[in-house]
Amino acid sequence: MDLPSQDNISLTSTETPPPLYVGPTQIGMQKIIDPLARGRAFRMADDNDGYSVPHTPITPGAASLCSFTSSRSGFNRVPRRRKRESVAKMSFRAAAALVKGRSLKESTLRRAQRRSFTPASFMEEDTVDFPDELDTSFFTREGVLHEELSTYPDEVFESPSEAAVKETEAKPSEQADLTGSALDKSELERSHLMLPLERGWRKTKEGPPVQPKVRLRQEVVSVSGQRRGQRIAVPVKKLFAKEKRPYGLGMVGKLTNRTYRKRIDSYVKRQIEDMDDHRPFFTYWITFVHLLITILALAIYGIAPVGFSQHETVDSVLGNKGIYENVKHVQQENFWIGPSSEALIHLGAKFSPCMRQDQQVHNLIMKKREEEKHSACCVRNDRSGCVQTSEEECSSTLAVWVKWPQHSSTPLMADRNKRQFGSVCHQDPRFCLEPASVPPHEWPDDISKWPVCTKSGAENGTNLPHIDCDITGRPCCIGTKGRCEITSREYCVFMKGYFHEEATLCSQVHCMDDVCGLLPFLNPDVPDQFYRLWLSLFLHAGILHCLVSVCFQMTILRDLEKLAGWHRISIIYILSGITGNLTSAIFLPYKAEVGPAGSQFGILACLFVELFQSWQILARPWRAFLKLFAVVVFLFAFGLLPWIDNFAHISGFISGFFLSFAFLPYISFGRFDMYRKRCQIIIFLLIFIGLFAGLVILFYVYPIKCGWCEYLTCFPFTDKFCEKYDLDTDLH
């Protein structure tokens, strides 16, 4: 039998595709039915594990099937078959379809239309410009393939009926119209678009047109206009599409129109195809933790005054002298809409005086103790009140300054010598029962070393002026630098300090322990909360700060984690943030900072490393580099504002750059390039370890002061632009 339309069919393909635009019967030709192909329709494009080249659309009626076997079409390649689905998997899918209220056919259609990543042939030359459109390679008239897939007679040859012959003769013009140069897009998709099902190809149901995978080679005329909002909705859907992340492109590549080169080596192409597609577990976890902690912090500590300057509050408060005084409280405003800086320090913000023994804070505390060593109890003449103060602050006409050893109430020590320092209001070693001042545990002469008396035996009166008076002032820790004052409770509450009812001297309290909160210091005089380096990564300064982090993580971090996996991306995220906080603690020791700024810039460095590693497979890589570089430069310039920590940005970016070379997956372009990148991993790991060790030494062993370094985080556009933000290394 002479078959003029199939004389060049290649035997290399696994299955013979059906003829395009051929009617059910042809005059003078018997229909050929392959009995061995009974029940086997065309396989889906997903059945191939290898490179599945999309079918090239052919002008209907103008080409034969030899186009499928030509060397340029790619159909002469033998596809690799993958394993058939197991019975358990098919049963589970059928049960899921029943639970959802759909038929198995409908669920299969949805699964075919929704892929978690682009097909394996997304880098082919003829489809590189439009990989997201549906395949429209097979077109047929109504009822052709349905008859072939559903009915298979036992005979090999079957003669056409007379009705079929007349139907074919009556529609010659319709078949001729299929060869036109311009096709109506909606009509073409409604009548001839074939969608992949579980087995074979079926015509889609009547409904809205489906976007094709590859662009048709014919000139398609769009009749219906674009729906309202589709121009915005389509890019947003593509941004969060469940696709396999292409190496070197990703979300940033889509936003900057980054593409692959036309021709890529098969060895490199196979590496890209074999890369794993990870789920962003770490992104979802860190985002949930950030939101939860921010909500709890706002619920517990409230919202500080919102703004960019300092908030001042003036009120009349009862002081330690028994009179009302006008007092002003100054508080830094928070434009992020969140807690105050004192509350953030209590939550675990990066703050150097809580992480090490800051020399300036320690000197101020020791200076205060030295002044308190020479103080005494100032008792009013009517004994209505008393307070611990210096001689200059005690009125000589309205009160008596009970100073030992000049006063007659001076006690004797165990060696029968008079005490040289004191007295102390409401505390005397002769009347304290716990802890008692008895040899060999006698209280020292220096009152700044006295303990807190937990049980006193002077309730019945002692006739001593500094014991029988009503004390009006006790220690109060104010501010974030360990400042202590002997004042009234009302004044301490107004200044938002920590009032100590049990103590009588500032030397008996540890203000830095109160300011820092969290776990108490092992040595009360030596702060040791080094865990603030990573604890502050989970905190935010307010609602806006948290929203910025969530947006960054759900876009950039989520996109990179799909490529690298949660274990690699979490290492880069945490270590970059710790390094950034450590650098910020060195150069901005007295500014409380929270947030994963260093971690985020470390993730931005990953984008540069990925760009460098995929430089040889990208089209116009210099353009991609300049776009990415411009964005990062803008962010660093934004860090010159006094409310942004640029030291954490710079250090986090550098450390993230080194870590990305060590932990991000890469592709090699040969054996030498593979060995070079393996050595590169070791080198950059050693560089990061050296950088981190150097920062630890500068923070704990050899603290440095850099006067000009504050210009890197706040540029003084005016004379008073950077003041009042605790940006310098000198404590005021």
PANUZA-753194 format. One record per residue (C-alpha): x, z, y. Coordinates in steps of 0.25 Angstrom, whole numbers, plus 5000, padded with zeros to 4 digits. Layout:
# residues N
XZY/...
***
This chain:
# residues 732
500050005000/500649965014/500650085023/501150025037/501050155044/501850245034/502950145030/504050235037/503650375033/504850455030/504950535017/505750645023/504550715028/503850825020/502450775022/501850645027/501050655040/499750585041/499650455049/499250475064/497950425069/497550355056/496050345053/495450395039/495550255033/496250125036/495649995033/496349935021/497150055017/496850165008/497150305012/498250375005/498050515000/499250594994/498650684983/499950764983/499750804997/498350864994/498050985002/499350975010/499150935025/500250925035/501051055036/501051125049/502251115058/502551265056/502851245041/504251195045/505351295047/506251195052/506151105065/504751055066/504750935075/503450915082/502850785078/503050675089/501650625093/501450475091/500550385098/499350375088/499250245081/500650195087/501650245077/501750265062/502150385054/503550345054/503650415067/503650545059/504850505051/505750445062/507050515065/506650545079/505350615076/506050725067/504950705056/506050665046/506550805045/506150885033/505451015038/505851135031/504651205024/504451355025/503751445015/502251435014/501451555019/501251665009/499851705003/499951835010/500251775023/499151675022/498151785018/498551875029/498351765039/496951725034/496551875035/497051885049/496251755052/494951825046/495251955054/495351875067/494051795064/494751665063/494851565052/496151535045/496151395051/496051445065/497051555063/498051455058/497751365070/498051485079/499351515072/499751375073/499551375088/500151505090/501651515087/502651625090/503751525093/503951385096/504151285084/505451265078/505551135084/505451175099/506851125102/506650985097/506950875107/505550815107/504850945109/505751025118/504951015130/503651055125/503751155113/502451225116/501451115114/500651085101/501050975091/500150855092/500950765083/499750735073/498550665078/497350615070/495950565071/494850655067/494650685053/495850615047/496750725043/495550815040/495150715029/496550705024/496750855023/495450895018/495150785008/496150724998/495450634987/496050624974/496350474975/497650424981/496950304988/495650304994/494850185000/494250205013/492750205014/491950095022/491550195032/492950235035/493350095037/492150065047/492550195055/493950145056/493550005061/492650065071/493650145078/494850055080/494850085095/494950235093/496150225085/496750135095/496550235106/497450325099/498650245103/498450255118/499550305127/498750415135/497950515127/496950615133/497550755130/496350835128/495750725119/497050705111/497150855108/495650865105/495650755095/497050735089/497750865090/498150925077/498451075075/499251135064/498451215054/498951285041/498951155033/498951025040/498450975053/497050995058/496250945070/496051065080/494651115083/493951075095/494351155107/495351165118/496551075117/497851125111/499151105118/500051015110/501451065105/502150935109/501850845120/501250715116/502050585118/500850515123/500350525138/499350635137/498350645148/497750785151/496350775155/495950925156/496551005167/497351135165/496551255164/496551365175/497651465173/498351385162/499551355170/499851505171/499351545157/500251445150/501551495155/501151645153/500751615138/502051545136/502851655142/502251755131/502151655120/502451705106/503551605104/504951615098/505851625109/506851505110/508251545112/508751525126/507351505132/506451615131/505451655142/506451645153/506751505148/505351465149/505251515163/506451445167/506151315160/507351325150/507451225139/508351185127/509251065128/508750935121/509650945110/510051075103/511051085091/510251105078/511151225074/510751295088/509351245086/509251315072/509851445078/508751445089/507651415078/508151535069/508151635080/507251755077/505951775086/505851925088/504652005093/504852085106/504652225100/505652295110/505052225122/503652275118/504152415115/504952435128/503852385136/502852485130/503852595132/504052555147/502552555150/502252685142/503352765149/502952705163/501552745161/501952885157/502952905168/501852865178/500852955172/501753075172/502553065185/501652975193/501952875204/502952905215/502752845229/502752695229/503752625238/505152585242/505552695251/505552855250/504252935251/504253055259/503353175258/503353285268/502553415267/502553565271/503053645259/503353795257/504853815256/505753925250/505753995263/504254025263/503853935274/503353785274/504253675277/504053525279/504753455267/504953305264/505053255250/505653115249/505353025237/505852885233/504652795232/504452705219/504052565221/503852545206/502652635206/503152745197/503752885196/504752945206/506252945204/506253085200/505153065189/505952945184/507153025183/506353135175/505853025166/507252965163/507752875174/509152835175/509852945184/511252975183/511253125187/510353145174/511353065165/512653125169/513253235178/513153175191/514353225200/513653225213/512353285208/513253395201/513953425214/512653445221/512153535211/513453615211/513453625226/512053675226/512453785216/513653825225/512753845236/511753925228/512954015223/513054065237/511554085240/510754205239/509254255240/508654245253/507554355254/506554365265/506454505272/505154535267/505554495253/504354395253/505254285248/506654245244/507454115241/508854085236/509554025248/510854015256/511154105267/510953995278/509553975273/509154125272/508554175285/509354295291/508154355298/507054335288/507754355275/508954415268/509954335261/510354425249/511754385246/512654455236/513554525237/513254565252/511854615248/511654745242/510854695230/512154625224/512254655209/513554685202/514254605191/514754665178/516154675184/515454765195/515754665206/514654615215/514054475213/514454385224/513354275223/511854295224/510854345226/509754265219/508254275222/507554335210/508754335201/509754455199/510654475187/510254625187/508754595184/508754475175/508454505161/508654365155/509754325155/510354455158/511554475166/512354565157/513854545152/514354465146/513254365152/513254415166/512754325176/513854265185/514154295199/513854145203/512254145205/512253995202/512654025188/511554125186/510454095175/508954095177/508354235175/507254215165/506854365165/507054465176/506854615177/506554625191/505054615191/504854765196/505754755208/507254775211/507254795226/508254675227/507754575238/508154455230/507454495218/506154555223/505754445233/504854325230/505754205228/505254075235/506253975230/506753925217/507553805212/506953665214/507653545209/507353425219/507653285219/508453205208/509853255212/509753395207/509553465220/509053605219/508353695230/507853835230/506453815235/504953845234/504053785223/503253705233/504453635239/504953605226/503653545221/503553465234/504953405232/504553375218/505653455212/505853545200/505553695203/506253805195/505353925195/506354005185/507653985193/508154045205/509353965208/509653815208/510853835199/509853885188/509153755187/509653615183/509053515193/509553385186/508953435173/507553445181/507753305188/508153225175/507153285166/507153235151/508053305142/508853425148/510353415150/511253475139/512053535150/511153565162/512253525172/512553395165/511453285165/511553205152/510353115151/511052985148/509852935140/509252895154/510052775152/509052715142/507852805145/507652745159/507552605153/506152645148/505652705162/505152625174/505052665189/503552625190/502452535186/503052405193/504452435186/503752445172/502952315175/504252245178/504952295165/503752255157/503652115162/505152095160/505152145146/503852065142/504551935146/506051935146/506352045136/505252005127/505751865127/507151905124/506751995113/506051885106/507351825105/508351935103/507452045095/507152185099/508452245094/509352155102/508452155115/508352305114/509852335114/510052245126/508852305133/509252455131/510752435133/510652355145/509752455151/510652575148/511852495154/511052465166/510552615168/512052665166/512552575177/511452615186/511752755183/513152735187/512952665201/511552725204/511652865199/510652935208/509552825207/508452845196/508252715189/507252675177/506852555170/507552445161/508152365173/509552355165/508852315152/508052205159/509252145165/509952155152/508852075146/509051975158/510451965154/509951915140/509351795146/510751755152/511351775138/510351695131/510551585141/512051585139/511851585124/510951465124/511651395135/511951275126/510551245121/509751255135/509451145144/510051165158/510551315155/511151325169/509751315175/509251425166/510451515170/510251495185/508751525184/509051655176/510251695185/509351675197/508351775191/509351885188/510051875201/508651895208/508452015200/509852075203/509552045218/508252115216/509052235211/509652255225/508452325230/508652475230/507552505219/508152415209/509352465200/510252345200/511452415193/510552425181/510152275182/511652235183/512152315172/510952285163/511152145165/512652145161/512452235149/511252145145/512152025146/513252085137/512252135127/511452005126/512751925121/512852035110/511352045106/510551925109/510451815099/511251685101/511351545096/512751485093/513251345095/514251335084/515151425076/516151455088/514951495097/514451585086/515751655085/515851665100/514551725102/514851835091/516051875098/515251875111/514351975105/515552075102/516152055116/514952075124/514552205116/515952255119/515752225134/514452295134/514952415127/516152425137/515152405149/514252515144/515452615141/516052585155/514652625162/514552755153/515952795158/515652765173/514352845171/514852965164/516352975165/516752905178/515552895188/515852805199/515252785213/515052645218/514652645233/514452495234/513752475220/512352515226/512352385233/512152315220/510752385218/510352395233/510852305244/510652375257/509852265265/509652375276/510352505279/509352595272/508952495261/509652565250/509652715254/508752825248/508752755234/509952835228/510752715226/512152765230/513052855221/513152965231/512153075230/511453115243/
***
